[in-house]
Amino acid sequence: MNPVTNVSFDDTAVAFSSKSDTELYKMYLLFKSMNSNTFVKVGGGLLNTAIKLHLPVKFIIKPTIFNHFCGGETIEESERAIRELARYNIGTILDYSVEGEGSDKSFDDTRDEILRTVEKARGNKSIPFSVFKVTGLMSTALLEKVQAGEKLTVEEQAAYDRGLKRVQAICQRCHEADVRVFVDAEESWFQDTIDNMAYAMMELYNKEKAIVYNTYQLYRHDRLEALARDYENAVAKNYILGAKPVRGAYMEKERKRAEEQGYPSPINPTKAASDKLYNDGLRFCIEHIDRISLCAGTHNEDSCYLLMELMEEKGIAPNDERVYFAQLFGMSDNLSYNLANAGYNVAKYVPYGPVEAVMPYLLRRANENTAIAGQSSREFGLISKEMERRKKARR
């Protein structure tokens, strides 16, 4: 237990209070499977092949890995997860996790679906944030070309403008509905373009409070500088900076591209360096809380403890609306439920979408759980501990 906060992330009774014995056992089997590198790689490959061949595997995926990591196939199906989390004072971030097909129709469809999540969140305290990826609303190639400073053709400029309009339509609706929205971070070779869109939206909609939040991947060695620069920009232009620091999601891809194209990798050389930068990012945000609203997207226990300590030192109440913690649905319940139980603002990213379309997301989750040192083992250990605790309590 942390001496400053009196919160223990080892308290499994709180962490799994929403789970029946049957649900806990299902989690036990799932994380036991994900503890095996071979199982994840071979199983993931087989599932991908089965889906490409249109084989009927949905009946295997939906009640297992899909139900654990996703809210449902639609917003309506996700209602169960929203209510369940709300019972324990945990908010939901509805995350439409379908990868775009690249056509104007698919970009428009994604915009319309994100707008539905905003309407679902309007006036609903259980859904404090919406979220979108810019690559769901416009072509990656265009974002890259803009960042590289290349001149767009007339057709490309028109397509880019349509993408910008989709971004603004979402942010404007969020402002009208008083719903905060995350602009997700993506790959470094077009992240600057995304950042510039986010700043433009903040300047429009973050005058009274943070509505639009940009995401900072602090496994990149330049992101703390970017955060400091963006704070100065917010001060100069008189708006509130919405900041969501995360560690990051594209490490292998970033390093591989840097190596192939012969430029220095933007990724920190070690995990320890990323952890330090992330924690320095939290310190910066809390030091400047008068102008920054923060959502700490983290599954790291030390970072959560640090943020609670920083809040206490600064006299920031656990339920201060300017500070949120966020984790992914189906992961790190020991963080989410214990933080919420202690009165902190917590929200879970709850992905949803058709099973087949969400498969890339699910396979990333399985691979991350296996790849992150000890993540599956930690989850598995906590589940085992809670099963043992319940067994003893019945004796």
C-alpha positions as CSV (number, residue, x, y, z in Angstrom):
1,M,0.0,0.0,0.0
2,N,1.3,3.5,-0.9
3,P,1.9,5.4,2.3
4,V,0.8,8.8,0.8
5,T,-2.4,7.7,-0.9
6,N,-3.6,4.6,1.1
7,V,-4.3,2.9,-2.2
8,S,-3.1,-0.6,-2.9
9,F,-3.0,-2.0,-6.4
10,D,-2.6,-5.5,-4.9
11,D,-6.2,-5.3,-3.4
12,T,-7.8,-7.9,-5.6
13,A,-11.1,-7.9,-3.6
14,V,-11.7,-4.3,-5.0
15,A,-10.0,-5.0,-8.4
16,F,-12.3,-7.9,-9.2
17,S,-15.4,-6.8,-7.2
18,S,-17.5,-6.7,-10.5
19,K,-16.6,-10.3,-11.5
20,S,-18.5,-13.4,-10.6
21,D,-16.6,-16.6,-9.9
22,T,-17.4,-17.8,-13.4
23,E,-16.2,-14.6,-15.0
24,L,-13.0,-14.7,-13.0
25,Y,-12.3,-18.2,-14.1
26,K,-12.8,-17.2,-17.7
27,M,-10.3,-14.4,-17.2
28,Y,-8.0,-16.9,-15.6
29,L,-8.1,-19.2,-18.7
30,L,-7.7,-16.2,-21.1
31,F,-4.6,-14.7,-19.4
32,K,-3.1,-18.2,-18.9
33,S,-3.3,-18.6,-22.7
34,M,-1.9,-15.1,-23.3
35,N,1.0,-15.9,-21.0
36,S,2.3,-18.2,-23.8
37,N,4.1,-16.5,-26.6
38,T,3.7,-19.5,-28.9
39,F,0.0,-19.7,-28.3
40,V,-0.5,-16.0,-29.1
41,K,1.6,-16.1,-32.3
42,V,0.2,-19.3,-33.7
43,G,-3.4,-18.7,-32.5
44,G,-3.3,-15.1,-33.8
45,G,-2.0,-16.2,-37.2
46,L,-4.7,-18.9,-37.5
47,L,-7.5,-16.5,-36.6
48,N,-6.2,-13.9,-39.1
49,T,-6.2,-16.6,-41.8
50,A,-9.6,-17.9,-40.9
51,I,-11.1,-14.4,-41.1
52,K,-9.5,-13.7,-44.5
53,L,-10.9,-17.0,-45.7
54,H,-14.3,-16.1,-44.3
55,L,-14.4,-19.2,-42.1
56,P,-17.0,-19.1,-39.3
57,V,-14.8,-18.3,-36.3
58,K,-16.9,-15.5,-34.8
59,F,-18.6,-18.0,-32.4
60,I,-15.1,-18.8,-31.0
61,I,-13.8,-15.2,-30.8
62,K,-16.9,-13.3,-29.6
63,P,-17.5,-15.1,-26.2
64,T,-13.7,-15.2,-25.4
65,I,-11.1,-12.5,-26.3
66,F,-13.7,-10.2,-27.9
67,N,-16.0,-10.1,-24.9
68,H,-13.0,-9.5,-22.6
69,F,-11.4,-6.6,-24.4
70,C,-14.5,-5.0,-26.2
71,G,-17.8,-3.6,-25.2
72,G,-19.7,-5.1,-28.1
73,E,-20.2,-4.9,-31.8
74,T,-22.3,-1.7,-31.6
75,I,-22.9,1.2,-29.2
76,E,-26.1,-0.5,-28.0
77,E,-24.3,-3.8,-27.3
78,S,-21.7,-1.8,-25.3
79,E,-24.4,-0.6,-22.9
80,R,-23.8,-3.5,-20.6
81,A,-20.1,-2.6,-20.2
82,I,-21.0,1.1,-19.7
83,R,-23.4,0.3,-16.9
84,E,-21.1,-2.2,-15.3
85,L,-18.2,0.3,-15.1
86,A,-20.5,3.1,-13.9
87,R,-21.6,0.9,-10.9
88,Y,-18.0,1.2,-9.7
89,N,-17.6,4.9,-10.6
90,I,-15.6,4.2,-13.7
91,G,-16.3,6.2,-16.9
92,T,-16.4,4.7,-20.4
93,I,-14.6,6.0,-23.5
94,L,-16.4,4.5,-26.5
95,D,-13.7,3.7,-29.0
96,Y,-14.9,2.8,-32.5
97,S,-12.0,0.4,-33.3
98,V,-12.6,-0.3,-37.0
99,E,-9.7,0.4,-39.3
100,G,-10.6,2.7,-42.2
101,E,-10.9,1.4,-45.8
102,G,-9.5,4.5,-47.4
103,S,-12.6,5.7,-49.3
104,D,-14.5,8.9,-48.8
105,K,-17.5,6.8,-47.9
106,S,-15.7,4.9,-45.2
107,F,-14.3,8.2,-43.8
108,D,-17.8,9.7,-43.7
109,D,-19.2,6.5,-42.1
110,T,-16.5,6.7,-39.4
111,R,-17.2,10.4,-38.8
112,D,-20.9,9.6,-38.4
113,E,-20.2,6.7,-36.0
114,I,-17.9,9.0,-33.9
115,L,-20.7,11.6,-33.8
116,R,-23.1,8.8,-32.5
117,T,-20.6,8.2,-29.6
118,V,-20.7,12.0,-28.9
119,E,-24.5,11.9,-28.8
120,K,-24.4,8.9,-26.5
121,A,-22.1,10.8,-24.2
122,R,-24.1,14.0,-24.2
123,G,-25.4,14.6,-20.7
124,N,-24.2,11.1,-19.6
125,K,-21.8,11.3,-16.7
126,S,-20.9,7.6,-17.3
127,I,-19.2,8.6,-20.7
128,P,-16.8,11.5,-19.9
129,F,-14.8,11.3,-23.2
130,S,-15.1,10.5,-26.9
131,V,-12.1,9.6,-29.1
132,F,-11.1,9.4,-32.7
133,K,-8.1,8.6,-34.9
134,V,-7.5,11.1,-37.7
135,T,-6.5,8.2,-40.1
136,G,-10.1,7.0,-39.7
137,L,-11.2,10.3,-41.3
138,M,-8.7,10.9,-44.0
139,S,-5.9,9.3,-46.0
140,T,-2.6,8.5,-44.3
141,A,-0.8,9.3,-47.6
142,L,-2.2,12.8,-47.5
143,L,-1.2,13.3,-43.9
144,E,2.4,12.2,-44.8
145,K,2.6,14.4,-47.8
146,V,1.5,17.5,-45.8
147,Q,4.1,16.7,-43.1
148,A,6.8,16.3,-45.7
149,G,6.0,19.7,-47.1
150,E,5.1,18.4,-50.5
151,K,2.7,20.3,-52.7
152,L,-0.8,18.7,-52.9
153,T,-2.6,18.4,-56.3
154,V,-6.0,20.1,-56.6
155,E,-7.7,16.7,-56.0
156,E,-5.5,16.0,-53.0
157,Q,-6.1,19.4,-51.5
158,A,-9.9,18.9,-51.9
159,A,-9.6,15.5,-50.2
160,Y,-7.5,17.0,-47.4
161,D,-10.0,19.8,-46.8
162,R,-12.8,17.2,-46.6
163,G,-10.7,15.4,-43.9
164,L,-10.3,18.6,-42.0
165,K,-14.0,19.2,-42.1
166,R,-14.7,15.8,-40.6
167,V,-12.3,16.5,-37.8
168,Q,-13.9,19.9,-37.1
169,A,-17.4,18.4,-37.3
170,I,-16.5,16.0,-34.4
171,C,-14.8,18.7,-32.3
172,Q,-17.6,21.2,-32.8
173,R,-20.2,18.6,-31.8
174,C,-18.2,17.8,-28.7
175,H,-18.1,21.5,-27.8
176,E,-21.8,21.8,-28.3
177,A,-22.5,18.6,-26.3
178,D,-19.9,19.5,-23.6
179,V,-18.1,16.1,-24.2
180,R,-14.3,16.0,-24.1
181,V,-12.6,14.2,-27.0
182,F,-9.2,12.6,-27.4
183,V,-7.3,13.0,-30.7
184,D,-5.3,9.7,-30.8
185,A,-1.6,9.7,-31.5
186,E,-0.3,7.8,-34.5
187,E,3.0,7.3,-36.4
188,S,5.7,10.0,-36.2
189,W,6.0,10.5,-39.9
190,F,2.5,12.2,-40.0
191,Q,2.0,13.0,-36.2
192,D,3.0,16.7,-36.8
193,T,0.1,17.1,-39.2
194,I,-2.3,15.6,-36.6
195,D,-0.8,17.8,-33.9
196,N,-1.5,20.9,-35.9
197,M,-5.1,19.9,-36.4
198,A,-5.4,19.3,-32.6
199,Y,-4.0,22.8,-31.8
200,A,-6.3,24.5,-34.3
201,M,-9.3,22.7,-32.7
202,M,-8.1,23.6,-29.1
203,E,-7.8,27.2,-30.1
204,L,-11.5,27.1,-31.3
205,Y,-13.0,25.0,-28.5
206,N,-10.8,25.0,-25.4
207,K,-11.4,28.6,-24.3
208,E,-13.4,27.9,-21.2
209,K,-12.3,24.3,-20.5
210,A,-10.5,21.5,-22.2
211,I,-12.8,19.8,-24.8
212,V,-10.1,18.7,-27.2
213,Y,-7.1,16.6,-25.9
214,N,-4.0,15.8,-27.9
215,T,-2.1,12.6,-27.2
216,Y,1.6,12.5,-26.4
217,Q,3.5,9.3,-26.9
218,L,6.3,9.6,-24.4
219,Y,8.3,6.7,-25.7
220,R,9.4,9.3,-28.2
221,H,12.3,11.3,-26.8
222,D,11.0,14.6,-28.2
223,R,7.5,14.6,-26.7
224,L,8.2,16.3,-23.4
225,E,9.6,19.2,-25.4
226,A,6.5,19.2,-27.5
227,L,4.3,19.2,-24.4
228,A,6.2,22.3,-23.0
229,R,6.0,24.0,-26.4
230,D,2.2,23.3,-26.6
231,Y,1.7,24.7,-23.1
232,E,3.5,28.0,-24.2
233,N,1.3,28.1,-27.3
234,A,-1.9,27.6,-25.1
235,V,-0.7,30.5,-22.9
236,A,0.0,32.8,-25.8
237,K,-3.3,32.1,-27.5
238,N,-5.3,31.9,-24.3
239,Y,-6.8,28.4,-24.3
240,I,-6.6,25.3,-22.1
241,L,-4.3,22.6,-23.3
242,G,-5.9,19.1,-23.2
243,A,-3.1,16.6,-22.7
244,K,-3.3,12.8,-22.7
245,P,0.2,11.3,-22.1
246,V,0.6,7.7,-23.0
247,R,3.8,5.6,-23.4
248,G,3.1,4.7,-27.0
249,A,1.8,2.0,-29.4
250,Y,4.0,1.8,-32.5
251,M,7.5,1.1,-31.1
252,E,8.6,-1.8,-33.4
253,K,7.1,-0.1,-36.5
254,E,8.9,3.2,-35.7
255,R,12.3,1.6,-35.1
256,K,12.0,-0.6,-38.2
257,R,11.2,2.4,-40.5
258,A,14.0,4.5,-39.0
259,E,16.4,1.7,-39.6
260,E,15.2,1.1,-43.2
261,Q,15.2,4.8,-44.1
262,G,18.4,5.6,-42.3
263,Y,17.2,8.3,-39.9
264,P,17.6,8.4,-36.1
265,S,14.9,6.5,-34.3
266,P,12.4,8.8,-32.5
267,I,12.0,6.1,-29.8
268,N,13.8,6.3,-26.4
269,P,16.7,3.8,-26.2
270,T,15.4,2.0,-23.1
271,K,12.1,1.4,-21.3
272,A,13.6,3.2,-18.2
273,A,14.1,6.3,-20.4
274,S,10.5,6.2,-21.5
275,D,9.3,5.7,-17.9
276,K,11.3,8.7,-16.7
277,L,10.1,10.9,-19.6
278,Y,6.5,9.8,-18.9
279,N,6.8,10.6,-15.2
280,D,8.4,14.0,-16.1
281,G,5.5,14.6,-18.3
282,L,3.1,14.1,-15.4
283,R,5.1,16.4,-13.3
284,F,5.0,19.1,-16.0
285,C,1.2,18.8,-16.4
286,I,0.6,19.0,-12.6
287,E,3.0,22.0,-12.2
288,H,0.9,23.8,-14.9
289,I,-2.5,22.6,-14.0
290,D,-3.8,26.1,-14.2
291,R,-3.6,25.8,-18.0
292,I,-3.5,22.0,-18.6
293,S,-6.2,19.4,-18.2
294,L,-4.6,16.0,-17.9
295,C,-5.7,12.4,-18.7
296,A,-2.9,10.0,-17.8
297,G,-3.3,7.0,-20.0
298,T,-1.2,4.4,-18.2
299,H,-1.0,0.8,-17.0
300,N,2.1,1.5,-15.0
301,E,1.5,1.3,-11.2
302,D,4.5,3.5,-10.3
303,S,3.2,6.3,-12.6
304,C,-0.2,6.1,-11.0
305,Y,1.3,6.3,-7.5
306,L,3.4,9.3,-8.6
307,L,0.4,11.1,-10.1
308,M,-1.6,10.6,-6.8
309,E,1.4,11.9,-4.8
310,L,1.8,15.0,-7.1
311,M,-1.9,15.7,-6.7
312,E,-1.7,15.5,-3.0
313,E,1.4,17.8,-2.9
314,K,-0.4,20.4,-5.1
315,G,-3.6,20.2,-3.1
316,I,-5.6,18.8,-6.0
317,A,-8.6,16.8,-4.9
318,P,-8.9,13.2,-6.2
319,N,-12.1,14.1,-8.0
320,D,-10.8,17.3,-9.6
321,E,-12.2,17.3,-13.2
322,R,-8.8,18.5,-14.6
323,V,-7.2,15.1,-13.8
324,Y,-8.2,11.7,-15.1
325,F,-6.6,8.2,-15.1
326,A,-7.4,5.9,-18.1
327,Q,-6.8,2.3,-18.8
328,L,-8.0,-0.2,-21.5
329,F,-11.1,-2.3,-21.0
330,G,-10.1,-5.8,-19.9
331,M,-6.7,-4.8,-18.6
332,S,-5.3,-3.5,-15.3
333,D,-8.6,-3.6,-13.4
334,N,-6.4,-3.6,-10.2
335,L,-5.5,0.1,-11.2
336,S,-8.9,1.2,-12.5
337,Y,-11.1,-0.2,-9.7
338,N,-8.8,0.7,-6.8
339,L,-8.3,4.3,-8.1
340,A,-12.1,4.7,-8.6
341,N,-12.7,3.2,-5.2
342,A,-10.4,5.9,-3.6
343,G,-12.4,8.6,-5.3
344,Y,-10.1,9.4,-8.3
345,N,-11.5,10.1,-11.8
346,V,-11.1,7.0,-13.9
347,A,-12.2,6.0,-17.4
348,K,-11.8,2.9,-19.5
349,Y,-11.3,2.8,-23.2
350,V,-14.1,0.5,-24.4
351,P,-13.5,-0.6,-28.0
352,Y,-16.4,-1.7,-30.1
353,G,-17.2,-2.7,-33.7
354,P,-18.0,-5.8,-35.8
355,V,-15.9,-8.8,-34.6
356,E,-14.1,-9.3,-37.9
357,A,-13.3,-5.6,-38.2
358,V,-11.9,-5.3,-34.6
359,M,-9.6,-8.3,-35.0
360,P,-6.5,-6.2,-35.8
361,Y,-7.1,-4.4,-32.5
362,L,-7.6,-7.6,-30.5
363,L,-4.4,-9.2,-31.9
364,R,-2.5,-6.1,-31.0
365,R,-3.8,-6.4,-27.4
366,A,-2.9,-10.0,-27.2
367,N,0.6,-9.3,-28.6
368,E,1.1,-6.3,-26.3
369,N,0.0,-8.3,-23.2
370,T,2.6,-11.0,-24.2
371,A,5.3,-8.5,-25.2
372,I,5.1,-6.1,-22.3
373,A,7.4,-7.6,-19.7
374,G,5.3,-9.3,-17.1
375,Q,1.9,-7.7,-18.2
376,S,0.1,-11.0,-18.7
377,S,1.9,-12.6,-15.8
378,R,0.9,-9.7,-13.5
379,E,-2.8,-10.0,-14.6
380,F,-2.7,-13.7,-14.3
381,G,-1.1,-13.5,-10.8
382,L,-3.7,-11.1,-9.5
383,I,-6.6,-13.2,-10.9
384,S,-5.0,-16.4,-9.3
385,K,-4.6,-14.5,-6.0
386,E,-8.3,-13.4,-6.0
387,M,-9.5,-16.9,-6.8
388,E,-7.5,-18.2,-3.9
389,R,-8.8,-15.4,-1.6
390,R,-12.4,-16.3,-2.5
391,K,-11.7,-20.0,-1.8
392,K,-10.3,-19.2,1.6
393,A,-13.2,-16.9,2.4
394,R,-15.7,-19.7,1.9
395,R,-13.9,-22.1,4.2
